[in-house]
Amino acid sequence: MAVVSVLRIIGLVLLVALRASAATLTLVVDHRAENAPLLLDSLRYRNKAGEVFSITRASYLLSGFALQRGDGSWLEMPHVAWMDAARRRTSTVVTDVPAGRYTALRFYVGLDPATNTGNPALHPPEHALNPNVNGLHWTWQSGYIFLALEGRWRRGSEAPGGFSYHFARDPNRTAITLKGDIDLTGDAVAEVAFDLPRVLEGISFAKDGSSTHSHAGDPVAAAIAANLPGAFALKTVTSRVAEIARPPAVTPLYLPAKFTPYRFTVSKTFPLPALPRDNPLIEERVALGRRLFNDTALSRDGTLSCASCHTQEFGFADPRRFSIGVEGRKGTRHGMPLFNLAWKSRFFWDGRAPSLRAQALVPIADHLEMDESVENVARKLQKTASAEFARAFDSAEVTPERIGLAIENYLLTLTSQDSKFDRAMRGDEKLNAEEQQGFELFMTEREPRLGSMGADCFHCHGGPLFTDHQFRNNGLEISDTDLGRYRVTENAIDRGTFATPSLRNVAVTAPYMHDGRFQTLEQVLDHYSAGVQRTDTLDPNLAKHPVGGLHLSAEEKKALLAFLRTLTDRAFLPQP
């Protein structure tokens, strides 16, 4: 026992010594343009072809980090980072770096082949490679987009068009080597400048094309690969920085003494969701949330529940154009379907609610909906549902916060993942010829210069969730009475942008768009085919197409409709 104890002590001493000789390198990227900070969404940059352009999205993956020693050898550091200029995601931390001085920093824009083709559904909820986090996976194709660079451009007095450059595929993985004195005898911060317009050097949107998906032989992708190394520069290395603050531990809220964990099942193709750690799923709370969702006590006159406007038969959507509140008051937007909400982080068409628990309480107090105070609802439920609250929480007390937590628990369980399409992906069923044609159109880019004539749907509705959860202007005219996301952010670029809905169950969730203007899927396809309105905030993935839209043929529309109907999950729709 004495020998074992001595060995343990020696091991601990060695571990402490190793940690003491390790450093932390924080990489901070400064997004630049023409020797100044990059201004997103600003139509002010000019290329050599005389085209003025803006950058609205710069999202990319870095990997293969390494530091060069004085003898010329490289210290490899397995690390992956996702950066995004619009989301202000500009730093990454590499830990346990052997302390010392180094002469260069190297990383790659893109991923190594094994990582690139690995299963994206295996990454933890907050991981840089979780598709629900970065939005950069090629969805049903293999691999990731290494760099998504999108924006708008104009030549002379012409209406602005859009560009969408998706730089990807294994041969295009590009090494970036930055020379400099990197002092890592202690923790350090390396600030790297990334000049985004330099990535586009020598490219004309009009002449060379307004989109790329990096297929072999594409000169646009080749130009981006050639420009990337010169677009990065090592600015400063600051040593001995303060230790990075750790996020506080999360404590589950009001758990009862006895509870039953809820068995949350996820399709193998779905990315792992970031479920709220302070509101873990338990059977008792899910049951209470289901009861509250269907309880008319939430409305002032006792006539409406959440289920009144979110009917399971219609994918928990409202079959009416506008929902009807107490006393017949008509709302201003269409009631969104409620499923696969565990993967969302912003709610309502304009994203004004940061969580499901917050979203659940808004309709209660809305004058056009339930027109009741949450405090009064709590008093009513204290009389009728205290026993259920006692089972779901640590006491029978009913509060607005606990109402929100219970409804959130229930809504998180509404998963839709077993459509005909899903069964076909598993090999349990087969798409017919027309459905398969529609799937291929849906998942194929429309790039006429390279002979690719798909329907380009996957840019906004890709992946197993069939949405990227972003806010986009999809070509509807902008109405001053409802400016969408702009109401929340007051950023000009958000005028007329609304949440991208999932296309799962789309055949049963009519009407469509934020204002329910389209009654049929045929009308939706007609809009994207020839009805797209060009405005200053039109999404680049639509603005890159000809005036009006995709100009789909009748056969293409018919095939797309056939595919969209395979996304209906019959097991999800009936009332339990």
N, C-alpha and C positions, 0 to 999 in steps of 0.2 A: 504493500500500500504506500510505503514511504517513497519507493522508486517511482510509482505512478504519479504521486503528488508532485515530486520534483520535475518529472517530465511535463506535467501540465503547467507548472510554473514557468519552465523554460519556453514552452509553446506560447504562453501568454506574453512573455517578455519579447519573443521574436515577433509576434503579431503586432504588439505596440510599436516595436522598432520599425517594422515595415510601414505601418500607418504613418509614423512620424516622418518617414522618408518619402511619402507620397504627397502629391500636390493635386490641386483642382484647377482645370483650365476652363474658363468660361469664354465661349465664343459669342461675340455680339456683332450682328450684321447691321451696317448702316446703309440703308437703301438710298442711292444717290441718282442724280440725273444732271449732267452738264455742270459738274463741280458744285452742286447744291443739293440739299435734301430733296428726295423724290416727292413730287406733289401728285398724289393719286387723283384720278378722274379729272385731270386738268388737260384740256386740249391745247397744249402749248409747245410740245416738243416737235422738232422738225428734222426730217431725214434728208439725205443728199438728193432724193428724188423730188424734193419740194413738198412732200406730204407732211401735214401737221397731224400729230397723234397724241393720244393719252394712254396711260396704263391704268387699268381698273383692277387687274388681278396679277399678282406675282407670287406664286405659291410653288414651293420646290422642296425636294428631298436631298439631304446631304448624308454621305456615308463614307466608310473607309478612312477615317481620320488617322493621321500618322504624324509623328514628329521626327525630324532628321537630327541625328547626333553629330557631334563634331567630326567623327571619323567617316561620315557619309552614310552610315547605315540608318535604317528607319525603324522607329518604334511604332508598331501597329497598335491601334486602339479601337476595338470593336464598338462602334457607336453609330447610331442613326439619329438624324435630326430632321424635323419638319419646320420650315420657315414660311411665313406668309405676311407680306407687307401690309395688306389691308386689315388683317386681324392683329397687327402689331405683335406678331410672334417672331421675334428677332434675336433670340438668344438660346443657347444650349450649353449644358454643363457636362464636361468630361471629367470623371472622378478617377482617383487612384492612379494618377500619372506618376511614374518614378521621378522624383525631384532631380533637377539638373538644369543645364542650359542647352538650348537647342538652336539650330541654325535655319530651320524651315518648318512650316506647317503645310500639310497636304490633306486634301479631302476630295471627294468626288461629288459632282452633281449627278445624282442617280444612284442606283443600287447594283450590287453584284448580282450575277445571274441567278444564283441559288435563292437569295433573298427575294429577288424580283418575281420569281415564279412560285414562291412558296404560298401556302394557304393563308390568305389575308384574314380569315375568320378566326385564326388562332391567337391574334394579338390582343393583349389586355385592353380594357376600355379606354384608358388614357394614353396608350402607346402611340408613338409617332407614326407607326405603320397601320394603325387601325383605320380602315377606310371611312368609318363614320366620323373620325377625327380630322383627317387630312383632305378627304374628298378627292384623292388623286389616283384611285385605283381604276384600271381600265374596265371595271365591272366584270362582265361575263367573258372578256378576253383575259389572257394571262398577263400579269405584270402591272406596273405602276406608271403613271405620268411622272417623269423626273422633274419637269419644269412646266407649269401652266402660266403662260404669259398672254394676257388678253387686254383688249382696249378698243378704242375708237380711232378713226383716222378720217381726214378730209383733204381733198385736193381742190384748191381754189375756192369757189363759192358753192361747190357741190354739197349735197346733204351728207352728213357724216355716215361712214360705213363702219363695220366692225372687223377686228382681226382676232383670231383665236389660234395661238400657236401652242400646241401640246407636244413638247419635246420628250421623247421616250425611246424605249426598246434598247436591249442590251448593248449593241454596237455603239450606241451614242453616249454611253456613260463617259463623262468627261472629267479628267483629273485637273485639279486646281492646286498649284504649288506656289506658296508665298514665302519668299526669303526674308529673313530678318533675325535679329537677336531676340530669342524668346527665353526669358528668364523664368524658369519654373522651380527655382530653389525654394519658393513658397507659392501659395495660391496666386493665380494671375488671371487677368482679363485681356483677351486679344480682340481688338476692334478691327473688323474687316469691312471695307467699303465695297459695295456691289452696285456698279453703275448699270442700271437696267437698260437705258437706251443703247448702250454699247452692244448689248446682246443682239440688237436689231440692225446693227451697222451693215450697210450694203444691201439691205432688203427693201424692195419697193412693194407696198401692199397691192398697188394696182397691177404692176408688172409681174411680180413673182408669186402672187397669191395671198389671200387674206387668212388662210388656215393651213395648218400642217398637223398630221398625225404620225409623222416621223417614219413613214414607210421607206424601205430601202430605195436609194436613188433620189430621194426628194432633196432638191437643192436648198430649200428653206431650212430643213433640219440640219443639213451639212453646214450652212452658214451659221446657224446658232451654235453648233458644236465648235466651229472655228473661232467664234467670237467670245465664248464663255471664259476661257482662261484670262483674256485681257480685260474682262469686266470686273475682276476681283483685285483688290489691293489690300495689303496689310498696313493699317494706319498706325496703331499704337499697341504696345503691350505694357500693361500696368501691373506691377507685382504687389504681393502682400495685400490683397484686398480683404475686406471683412468677410467673415463666414456668412454664407447665404442662409437666410432665415428659413426654417422648416415650417410647412403648413401645420396648423394646429390639428390635433387629433379630433376625430368626429365621434360624438356620442349619440347613440340611437335615442330618439325622443320618446319618452313616456311608455316604454315597453311594459306590458303586464308581467306579473310574476311567472305566469305560465302561458305559453303560446305555442302555436304550431307553425313552423316555417312553411311558406308557400313554395311549391315546386314550380319554379319559373323555367319553362322549356324554350329553347331557341333552336331554330333550324341551323344545320351545320354550315349553311352558306351565309348566314347572317353574321355581321360583325358583332362582337360582344358589346352590350350597352353599358353605359355608366349609370347604373341604378343609384338612387340617392342613398348614401350610407347612413344618413340620420333618420331615414324612414324605411327600414328594411321590410320586405314583403312577408307578412304573416297572414295566415288564414283568417284569423279573427278580424283583422283590420280590413282585409279585402272584402269579407262578407259585409261589414259595416258600410264600406264605401259603395258596394253594390246597392245596398238598401237606400243609402242617401241619394244615389244617382237616380233612383226611381221614386223618391219621396216628394210628393207635392207640397209638403210643409216648407220647402225651400222658397216657394213663391208667396207673394203677399196675400193673394186671395185663395190659395190652396188648390189652384187648377193646373199648375204646371210643375213638371219635374225636369231634370236634365234630359231624361229619355224622351220628353215630349218633342224635342228638336233634334235629338240624336238617336235615331231608331235603328236597332240592330239589323232589321230586315234590309236596310239601305246602307249597310256598312257603318252604322252609327252616324249617318249623315241625315240631313233634312231634305226630303223630296220636294219641298217648296222652294221657290226662288229665294224668298226671305223668310226667316223664322218669325213666328207670331208670338208676341208676349202677352202679358196680362191685359185684359180689356181689349184684346184684339190689336194691340199696337204692333206695327210692322217694323222689323229691323232694317238695317241698311246693307247687310252682307249675308252671303249664303252660309249656312251652318256647315262647318267643315266635318269630314268624317273623323272618327276617333278610333284609330288602331295603330299599333306599332309606335306609340308615343314614347316608349322607353328610349328610343334613339333620338328624340328631339330635345333641344335645349331652349328654344324660344317658341312661344305659343300665340295663337290668334293669327289672322291673315297678315297683321303688321308686326308680329313678334313682340308685342308690348309686355307680355307676361314672361318672366324669367324661369318659371317652374310650373309644373302641373298644379301644385297646391295653391299657387297664386291665381292661376287661370280659373280654377274651379270656383273661386269665390266671386269673380267679377260678374258673371251673369246674374247672381243673386241680387246684387245691388243696382244693376243696370235698369234704368227707368223703362227702357223698351223691351226688357226681358222679364225678369221675375219681380223687380221693383220692391225688394224687401231688404231690410238691414240684416247683416250677418249676425249681429248681436241678438236681434229678435228671433232669428232662426235658431240660434243656440238655446234661447229660452224655451222655444216650442219643443225642441228635441230633448231637452232636459226632462220634460214630462213624458215623452213617448218612447225614447230610445236610450235611456240611461243604462239599462242592462247591457245593451250591445256595446256602448262606449266603455263600460267597465271591463268587458271581455277583450276589447281591442287596445285599451290603454291601461295606465297604472291606477286609474280611479274612474269613477262614473261621471266626472265633471265634463260638461260639454262646453267647448269654446270654439270660436271661429277657426283658430289654428288647428284644432283637432278635426274639425269638419274637413278642412282642406287636406290634411294628412291622410284621412281615411279615403276620400274621393281619389286622391293621387294614387294611393295603394291599389285601388280597384282599376283605375284607368291604365296603370302600368301593365296590368295582366292582359289587356286586350290585344293579343298578338294574332296577326293574320299571316300564315306561312305555308298553307297547303292548297294552293291552286293547281289547276291542271298543268300550268307551266312548271311549278315546283316538282310535281310528280314526274314530269318529263325530264327535268334536270337530274332526278334521282334514278331514272331508267325504269320507273314503274308505269309510265304511260308514254304515249308518243304524240307529238304534234302532227297534224295533217299537213299536206303540202302547202296549203295557203297560209296556215298559222306559222309554219316554219319560214315561209317567205316574209311574212310580216315581222317575225323576230329578227331576221337578218337585216331587213330595212331599218328597224328600230335601232339596232346596235351598230349600224354602219354610218360612217361619216359621209357628208356630201361634199366632195372635193372634185369638182368637174375637171380641173387641170390635170388630175391624175387618174381620171376615169372612174372615180368612186362616187356613186350616185345613191347613197343611202338616205334615210329620212332624218338622221342626226338627232334622234330623240334622246339618246343615252347621255348627252352632255348634262342635261338637267334632271333626267329621270332614270339614271343608270343605277346599277348595283341591285342587290337583292331586295332593297327597300323601295326601289323605283322612285327615289327622290334624293336630292342632295341637301335638302332642308335649308336651302339658301333663299334669298329674296331677289326676285328678278322682275324686270319690265319685259313682259312676253308679247308685246306688240299691240296691246289694247290702247285706244286713245286715252290720254291722261285727262282725268276729270278733276277740276278744282274742288269738287265736293268730297272727293275721297282720294287723297294723295298717297295712300298706303303706308309703307314703311317710313316715309318722310315725316309723318305725324309723330313718330317716335324719335327719330334721329335728328331731324331738321337739317340733314345733309342733302344738298341739291341732287346728288347722284341717286338718291332713293325716291325721287318723285315718280310715282306710278309703279313702284315695285311692291310685289306681294309674295307671300310664302309659296314655294314650289310644293304642290301637294303630291302625295304618293299616287301612283297609277294602279296600285293594287285595288281590286274591287271597283275599278273605274266604271265598269259596265252597269253597276247598280247604284252609283253615287251621284247621278244627275240631280239637278242641273250643274253646270260647270262654270268655272272662274269665280273670283271673289264676290262678284255680284250676281252669279247665277244666270248670266245672260244667254248661255247656250244650253238648249234643252237636250241635245243629242250629241253623241260622239262624232257623228258626221259633220255637224256644224263646227266642232272643235278642229277637226282635220282641215276643213275648208278655211278656217282662220289661219292656220299655220301654212297652208298652201298658197293662199293669195290675199289674205286679209291683214297681214302684219303692218302696223303703222310705224313709220320711222320717226322716232323722237330722240332727243338728246340722251335719254337714259335707256334706250333700247338695249337689251342684253347683247354683248358682242357675238355670242354664239348664234343669234338671230340676225344681227346687223351685218354679218359677213355674207349672208345670202342675197340674191337679187331682190329688187324692190318687190314687195308683196309677200315674199316668203319662198317656200321650197318648190312651188309649182309641181305638186305631185300629180301623177296620172291617176285615172280612175282605178286602174288595176292596183296601183300602190296603196291607195286609200283603202280599198277593199281588203287587201292583205293585212294592213296595219290594224284595221278594225277586228279582223279575225284573231290576230295575236292579242290585242288588248282584252278580248273576251276570255282568253285563257288565264287571265290574272284574277278571276273571280274565285274566292275561297268559300265554297258552299258550306264547309264545316264551321266557318266563323259566323255566318249570317243568321241562322235561326236562333230564336230565343232559347236560353237554357231551361 
